[in-house]
């Protein structure tokens, strides 16, 4: 589905359902099952402060058009940034480029780091 089609379906009900987003808990379960990755679209400077490379890849938003081949199409791509503005732009761009398994992570990097309390990842990995 291209961007025009995706935008046409973005009515009140579509937005209210939040199908374009994924919760941190749902992402972590899919990540633990090797079904999802994070696409971190923050700047280099931001990513150095709280790297998320263990969960996926870092490609600053302005580099995505030139680095599309690095983004897998065989997994759910969950996009993250500090305020979800850049993540939403990346979401729209990837949809327009033919990616159909993309969501915006309904969380920010600080919340993700806070979620990773001792033992939580270990328990999550044991379930999968």
Secondary structure, 3 states (H helix, E strand, C coil): CCHHHHHHCCCHHHHHHCCCEECHHHHHHHHHCCCEEEEECCCHHHHHHCCCHHHEEECCHHHHHHCHHHCCCCCEEEEECCCCHHHHHHHHHHHHCCCCCEEEECCCHHHHHHHCCCCHHHHHHHHC
